[in-house]
């Protein structure tokens, strides 16, 4: 088995993945989860899909993975400005006239619902920020004790200048120079005369009199800074230094940069060996923006209820669509791209169904060229996944196999031309890549329940048997009549050496 290579955002190089575990079996993975104040948007879904793919592939390679993905239910201020009066959750709570934790519960449930629809595996641990206030207060105290923080009027700030003076790499992840960090942070200073430097950031915020979510601390009632929760929870569940930290590219600065700073301040160590970042999702070539009418929610896409799309697209079509771009590349969602993905997904599912129906009827001559081709394509698919999860190229290898499967199924290619062990491997690895790694599932036709699909399958089997009986009796007129009637309904029967099957006629 090839070694997995990961593009490390910290070093900006492709690196061979080596777990911290001395036995090389266990992997610690942390991914920044959602801030649950609104429905999850498609851009977030792409990030979670990307790391679901990583999680699945690590499991496929035999690693025991502890996957931690948090729920941010406190501390994420509007605009991430330390002086903001309310968090995003509190603002939503006032808008909907609910308690903040009602908002958290509502949107956490909706988040999980979308993740289930997209077949995104749940993490091993899903900690919440409100459930780890004690750990966050302790980390603030550790930062203060180590001289990397200072308290002013009930708020505690991280001393970025001390970290910069010690050359601990502040700015290395985002690639920003110290001068840029100072400049970009200056706008956030505003009335914050408490800060010693524009690039300092709050790790504990004094609650204003109107702030609802607040906890007692050694510095007075307040709440943790947004960046703090990930440092505290990743350290608790994965250790002071762990293997992989993931998130969207938009989190590189300031969130992930400040996570690194906090861990240096509390533990005097680099928290993560491999940083990974997924790129953004565009809609019709533009950044998604609700205010500009260029946005779409997953539920709108699945239901076909958004004016930007002419029809619904199923969760598995969306998942297949996301496989077609490398996770570090931007991905542009358009109607044409989704239509093409729908056809590609259907073709892949039909190929798998045909593959599972194939049975070797005769022994083959070994060492045929087709054996070499099939094994090379399977090996190539895994090799592409080992190259920083290159799903577009891995998918291309899989579709190279689809054409051969179709030829075997319709009798254009003799199944006896490959070795039995090649067919067995093809069935095993094709299924593993498509379902276990890519995470695709077979879906009922859009608008049909699983029960309706099963009923249709049963009826079609009866029709196929009647047609086969007509052909056996050389009643060609009846055989053609059945075929033509089905074509009118948009269905077709395919005859092959291994028997007959049916499918929808592609538009």
C-alpha positions in Angstrom: 0.0 0.0 0.0 1.3 3.5 -1.0 2.0 6.1 1.7 -0.6 8.9 1.9 0.8 12.4 1.0 -0.8 15.5 2.4 -0.4 19.1 1.4 0.6 20.8 4.6 -0.7 24.4 4.7 2.0 25.3 7.3 5.0 24.2 5.2 3.2 24.8 1.8 4.6 21.4 0.6 3.3 18.0 -0.1 4.5 15.8 2.7 4.3 12.0 3.4 1.9 11.4 6.3 3.5 9.9 9.4 1.2 9.6 12.4 2.5 10.6 15.9 1.5 7.2 17.2 4.7 5.2 17.6 2.9 2.1 16.2 1.7 4.1 13.2 -1.9 2.9 13.7 -3.8 5.8 15.5 -4.6 9.2 14.0 -5.9 12.3 15.7 -8.0 14.6 13.4 -9.7 17.8 14.3 -12.0 19.8 12.1 -13.6 23.2 12.9 -17.3 22.6 13.0 -20.3 25.0 12.4 -21.3 28.0 14.4 -25.0 27.0 14.9 -26.8 30.3 14.5 -28.2 29.7 11.0 -28.7 26.9 8.5 -25.5 25.4 7.2 -24.7 26.7 3.7 -23.2 24.8 0.8 -19.8 26.2 1.2 -19.7 24.7 4.7 -21.0 21.4 3.3 -18.0 21.3 0.9 -15.6 21.7 3.7 -17.2 18.9 5.8 -17.4 16.7 2.7 -13.7 17.2 2.1 -12.7 16.1 5.6 -15.3 13.3 5.5 -13.4 12.0 2.5 -10.1 12.2 4.4 -11.7 10.4 7.4 -13.1 7.7 5.2 -9.8 7.2 3.4 -7.8 7.0 6.6 -10.2 4.3 7.8 -9.9 2.5 4.5 -6.1 2.5 4.9 -6.5 0.8 8.3 -5.9 3.6 10.7 -7.9 4.0 13.9 -9.0 7.6 13.7 -10.2 9.8 16.6 -12.1 12.4 14.6 -13.1 15.5 16.6 -15.4 18.1 15.1 -16.7 20.9 17.4 -20.0 22.7 17.6 -19.5 26.5 18.2 -22.4 27.5 20.4 -20.8 30.5 22.1 -18.1 33.2 21.6 -18.3 33.7 17.9 -18.8 37.5 17.7 -20.4 39.3 14.8 -17.5 40.2 12.6 -15.2 38.5 15.0 -14.5 41.9 16.7 -13.7 41.7 20.4 -16.0 44.6 21.3 -19.1 43.3 19.5 -22.1 43.6 21.9 -23.6 40.2 21.0 -22.5 36.9 19.5 -24.1 35.6 16.3 -26.1 33.2 18.4 -27.5 35.9 20.6 -28.4 38.1 17.7 -30.3 35.3 16.1 -32.0 34.5 19.4 -33.3 38.1 19.7 -34.4 38.0 16.1 -36.4 34.8 16.5 -37.4 35.6 20.1 -35.9 32.4 21.5 -33.4 31.5 24.2 -29.8 31.2 22.8 -29.7 27.5 23.6 -33.0 27.0 21.7 -31.2 28.5 18.6 -28.3 26.2 19.2 -30.5 23.2 19.5 -32.5 24.1 16.4 -29.6 24.7 14.1 -27.5 21.8 15.4 -30.4 19.5 14.5 -30.7 21.0 11.0 -26.9 20.7 10.6 -27.0 17.0 11.4 -29.9 16.5 9.1 -28.0 17.9 6.1 -24.8 15.9 7.1 -26.9 12.7 7.1 -28.5 13.5 3.8 -25.0 14.0 2.2 -23.8 10.7 3.9 -21.1 12.6 5.9 -20.0 10.3 8.7 -20.4 11.6 12.3 -17.2 12.4 14.1 -15.9 10.3 17.0 -16.4 13.2 19.3 -18.5 16.3 18.8 -17.8 18.6 21.7 -19.5 22.0 22.3 -17.9 25.2 23.4 -20.4 25.7 26.2 -19.6 22.2 27.5 -15.9 23.1 27.8 -15.9 26.4 29.6 -13.8 25.0 32.5 -11.1 23.8 30.0 -11.1 27.2 28.3 -10.8 29.1 31.5 -7.9 26.9 32.5 -6.2 27.5 29.1 -6.5 31.3 29.6 -4.9 30.9 33.1 -2.1 28.8 31.6 -1.5 31.5 29.0 -1.4 34.2 31.7 0.9 32.1 33.9 3.3 31.6 31.0 3.5 35.4 30.3 1.6 35.4 27.0 -1.5 37.2 28.1 -2.6 40.2 30.1 -5.9 41.1 31.8 -7.6 44.5 31.5 -10.9 45.4 33.1 -12.2 41.8 33.1 -11.0 40.9 29.6 -7.9 38.9 28.8 -5.8 39.4 25.7 -3.2 37.4 24.0 0.2 39.2 23.8 1.0 38.6 20.1 4.1 40.8 20.4 5.8 38.5 22.9 5.2 35.6 20.5 6.6 37.6 17.6 9.6 38.6 19.6 10.4 35.0 20.4 10.1 34.1 16.7 7.5 31.4 17.3 6.2 31.6 13.7 3.1 33.9 14.2 1.8 34.5 10.7 3.5 31.5 9.1 0.3 29.5 8.5 -1.5 32.4 6.7 1.7 33.6 5.1 1.2 37.1 6.5 4.2 39.3 7.5 4.1 40.9 10.9 3.5 44.3 9.3 0.4 42.9 7.5 -0.9 41.3 10.7 -0.6 44.7 12.4 -2.3 46.5 9.5 -5.2 44.0 9.2 -5.8 44.0 12.9 -5.8 47.8 13.3 -9.4 48.2 12.0 -10.6 45.9 14.8 -8.9 48.1 17.4 -11.5 50.9 17.2 -12.4 51.7 20.9 -10.3 48.9 22.3 -7.7 51.1 24.0 -7.3 48.1 26.4 -5.1 46.3 23.8 -1.4 46.8 23.8 -1.1 46.0 20.1 -3.5 45.9 17.2 -2.6 42.3 16.5 -3.5 41.2 20.1 -6.8 39.3 20.4 -9.2 38.5 23.2 -9.1 35.1 24.7 -11.7 36.0 27.4 -14.2 38.8 26.9 -15.9 40.7 29.7 -19.7 40.4 29.2 -21.6 43.6 28.7 -24.7 44.1 31.0 -27.0 43.0 28.1 -24.9 39.9 27.1 -27.0 36.8 27.8 -24.4 34.0 27.5 -21.9 34.6 30.4 -19.9 32.5 32.9 -18.0 33.3 36.1 -14.2 33.4 35.8 -11.2 34.6 37.8 -11.4 37.8 35.8 -15.2 38.4 36.2 -18.3 37.3 34.3 -17.6 36.9 30.6 -17.3 34.4 27.8 -14.4 32.8 25.9 -12.9 34.3 22.7 -13.9 32.4 19.5 -10.5 31.0 18.8 -10.0 29.6 22.3 -12.5 26.7 22.1 -10.7 24.8 19.3 -7.4 25.0 21.2 -8.9 23.8 24.4 -11.0 21.0 23.0 -8.4 19.7 20.5 -5.8 19.6 23.4 -8.2 17.8 25.7 -9.2 15.1 23.2 -6.1 14.8 21.0 -3.2 16.0 23.1 -0.9 19.0 23.0 0.3 18.1 19.6 -1.8 15.9 17.2 -1.7 14.8 13.6 -4.2 16.7 11.4 -6.2 19.9 11.7 -8.7 20.8 9.0 -11.0 23.6 8.0 -12.0 26.0 5.3 -9.4 28.3 3.8 -11.2 31.3 5.2 -10.2 30.1 8.7 -6.5 30.3 8.1 -6.5 33.8 9.5 -7.3 34.8 12.1 -8.8 31.6 13.5 -6.2 29.0 12.9 -3.3 31.4 13.2 -4.6 32.3 16.7 -5.1 28.7 17.6 -1.4 28.1 17.0 -0.5 31.2 19.1 -2.7 30.0 22.0 -1.1 26.6 22.1 2.3 28.1 22.1 1.2 30.3 24.9 -0.4 27.5 27.0 1.8 24.5 26.1 4.9 25.9 24.5 4.5 23.6 21.5 3.2 23.6 17.9 -0.3 22.0 18.2 -0.5 20.3 14.8 1.8 18.4 12.4 -0.4 18.7 9.3 -2.7 21.6 8.6 -5.2 21.1 5.7 -7.6 23.6 4.2 -10.5 23.2 1.8 -11.2 25.8 -0.8 -14.4 27.7 -1.4 -17.5 26.9 -3.4 -18.7 29.4 -6.0 -22.2 29.7 -7.4 -22.4 30.6 -11.1 -18.8 31.8 -11.0 -19.3 34.2 -8.0 -18.9 34.1 -4.3 -22.1 33.1 -2.6 -24.0 36.1 -1.2 -27.5 36.1 0.2 -27.8 39.9 -0.1 -27.0 39.7 -3.8 -29.4 36.9 -4.5 -26.5 34.5 -5.3 -27.0 31.8 -2.7 -28.7 28.5 -2.2 -29.3 26.3 0.8 -28.8 22.5 0.6 -32.6 21.9 1.3 -33.5 24.2 -1.6 -31.1 22.3 -3.9 -32.6 19.0 -2.8 -36.2 20.2 -3.2 -35.7 22.3 -6.3 -37.2 25.3 -4.5 -34.6 27.9 -5.5 -35.1 30.1 -8.6 -31.4 29.6 -9.6 -32.0 25.9 -10.4 -34.7 24.5 -12.7 -35.1 21.2 -10.9 -34.1 19.3 -7.7 -30.8 17.6 -7.4 -30.4 14.7 -4.9 -27.8 14.7 -2.1 -25.7 12.0 -3.9 -25.6 14.0 -7.1 -24.2 16.9 -5.0 -21.7 14.5 -3.4 -20.7 13.2 -6.8 -20.4 16.7 -8.1 -18.0 17.7 -5.3 -15.7 14.7 -6.1 -14.9 16.3 -9.5 -12.7 19.0 -8.1 -9.7 18.7 -5.8 -10.5 19.9 -2.3 -7.8 22.7 -2.5 -9.3 24.1 -5.8 -12.3 26.3 -6.0 -15.5 24.6 -7.2 -18.1 26.3 -9.3 -21.7 25.0 -8.9 -23.8 25.6 -12.0 -26.9 24.0 -13.4 -25.0 22.5 -16.3 -22.4 21.1 -14.0 -25.1 19.5 -11.8 -26.9 18.0 -14.9 -23.6 16.5 -15.9 -23.0 15.2 -12.4 -26.4 13.6 -12.3 -25.7 11.7 -15.5 -22.3 10.7 -14.3 -23.6 9.5 -10.9 -26.4 7.4 -12.6 -23.8 5.9 -15.0 -21.6 4.9 -12.0 -24.5 3.3 -10.1 -25.6 1.4 -13.2 -22.0 0.2 -13.7 -21.8 -1.1 -10.1 -25.2 -2.9 -10.4 -24.0 -4.5 -13.7 -20.6 -5.5 -12.1 -22.3 -7.2 -9.1 -24.4 -9.2 -11.5 -21.4 -10.6 -13.4 -20.5 -14.2 -12.8 -17.5 -16.0 -14.4 -18.9 -18.8 -16.6 -15.6 -20.1 -17.8 -11.9 -20.1 -16.8 -9.7 -17.6 -18.5 -6.3 -17.7 -19.9 -4.1 -15.8 -17.4 -1.8 -12.8 -18.1 -4.2 -11.3 -20.7 -3.8 -7.6 -21.4 -7.2 -6.9 -19.9 -6.2 -8.2 -16.5 -3.2 -5.8 -16.6 -5.4 -2.9 -17.6 -8.0 -3.4 -14.9 -5.4 -3.9 -12.1 -3.5 -0.8 -13.4 -6.7 1.3 -13.2 -7.5 0.1 -9.7 -4.0 0.7 -8.5 -4.0 4.1 -10.2 -7.2 5.2 -8.4 -5.7 4.4 -5.0 -2.4 6.1 -6.0 -4.3 9.3 -6.9 -6.1 9.2 -3.5 -2.7 8.9 -1.9 -1.6 12.1 -3.7 -3.4 14.5 -1.3 -6.9 13.0 -2.1 -6.9 13.8 -5.8 -10.5 12.7 -6.3 -10.9 14.1 -9.9 -8.1 11.8 -11.1 -9.2 8.9 -9.0 -12.7 9.3 -10.4 -11.3 9.3 -13.9 -9.6 5.9 -13.3 -12.9 4.5 -12.0 -14.7 5.6 -15.1 -12.0 4.0 -17.1 -13.3 0.7 -15.5 -16.9 1.6 -16.1 -16.6 1.2 -19.9 -15.1 -2.3 -19.5 -17.9 -3.2 -17.1 -20.5 -2.1 -19.5 -18.9 -4.2 -22.3 -18.9 -7.2 -20.1 -22.5 -6.6 -19.2 -23.8 -6.3 -22.7 -21.7 -9.1 -24.2 -19.4 -6.9 -26.2 -16.5 -8.2 -24.2 -16.0 -11.9 -23.1 -16.0 -12.1 -19.3 -13.7 -15.2 -19.8 -11.0 -12.8 -21.0 -10.0 -11.9 -17.4 -8.9 -14.0 -14.5 -11.4 -14.9 -11.8 -9.2 -13.2 -9.2 -9.2 -10.0 -11.4 -13.0 -10.0 -11.4 -13.1 -10.6 -7.7 -10.7 -7.7 -7.1 -12.7 -5.5 -9.5 -15.9 -6.1 -7.5 -14.2 -5.6 -4.1 -12.1 -2.5 -4.9 -14.6 -0.8 -7.2 -17.2 -1.0 -4.4 -14.7 0.1 -1.7 -13.7 3.2 -3.6 -17.2 4.2 -4.7 -19.1 3.6 -1.5 -16.6 3.4 1.4 -14.1 6.1 0.3 -16.2 8.4 -2.0 -19.1 7.9 0.3 -21.7 7.6 -2.4 -25.0 5.7 -1.8 -27.5 4.2 -4.2 -30.5 6.4 -4.2 -34.1 5.9 -5.3 -35.1 7.9 -8.3 -35.9 11.5 -7.4 -39.5 11.7 -6.2 -39.7 8.0 -5.5 -39.5 6.3 -2.1 -37.4 3.2 -1.6 -40.6 1.2 -1.5 -41.8 2.6 -4.8 -38.4 1.8 -6.4 -38.6 -1.8 -5.0 -42.0 -2.1 -6.5 -40.9 -0.9 -9.9 -37.9 -3.3 -9.8 -40.3 -6.2 -9.1 -42.7 -5.2 -11.9 -39.8 -4.8 -14.4 -38.5 -8.3 -13.5 -41.9 -9.7 -14.3 -41.9 -7.8 -17.7 -38.3 -9.0 -18.4 -39.4 -12.6 -17.7 -42.4 -12.3 -20.1 -40.2 -10.9 -22.8 -37.6 -13.7 -22.3 -40.4 -16.2 -22.6 -41.6 -14.6 -25.8 -38.1 -14.7 -27.2 -37.7 -18.3 -26.2 -40.9 -19.1 -28.1 -39.6 -17.0 -31.1 -42.6 -14.6 -30.7 -40.5 -11.7 -31.9 -43.6 -9.5 -32.4 -44.5 -9.7 -28.7 -40.9 -9.2 -27.7 -40.6 -6.0 -29.8 -44.0 -4.8 -28.5 -42.8 -5.0 -24.9 -39.6 -3.3 -25.8 -41.3 -0.5 -27.7 -43.9 0.1 -24.9 -41.2 0.5 -22.3 -39.3 2.9 -24.5 -42.4 5.2 -24.6 -42.3 5.1 -20.8 -38.6 6.1 -20.8 -37.3 2.7 -19.9 -35.1 0.2 -21.7 -34.1 -3.4 -21.5 -30.5 -4.4 -22.1 -29.7 -7.9 -23.2 -26.3 -9.5 -22.4 -24.7 -12.9 -22.0 -25.4 -12.8 -18.3 -29.1 -12.0 -18.8 -31.3 -8.9 -19.2 -31.5 -5.8 -17.1 -33.4 -2.5 -17.3 -32.6 1.1 -16.8 -34.0 4.6 -17.5 -33.3 6.0 -20.9 -30.8 8.9 -20.5 -32.1 12.2 -21.7 
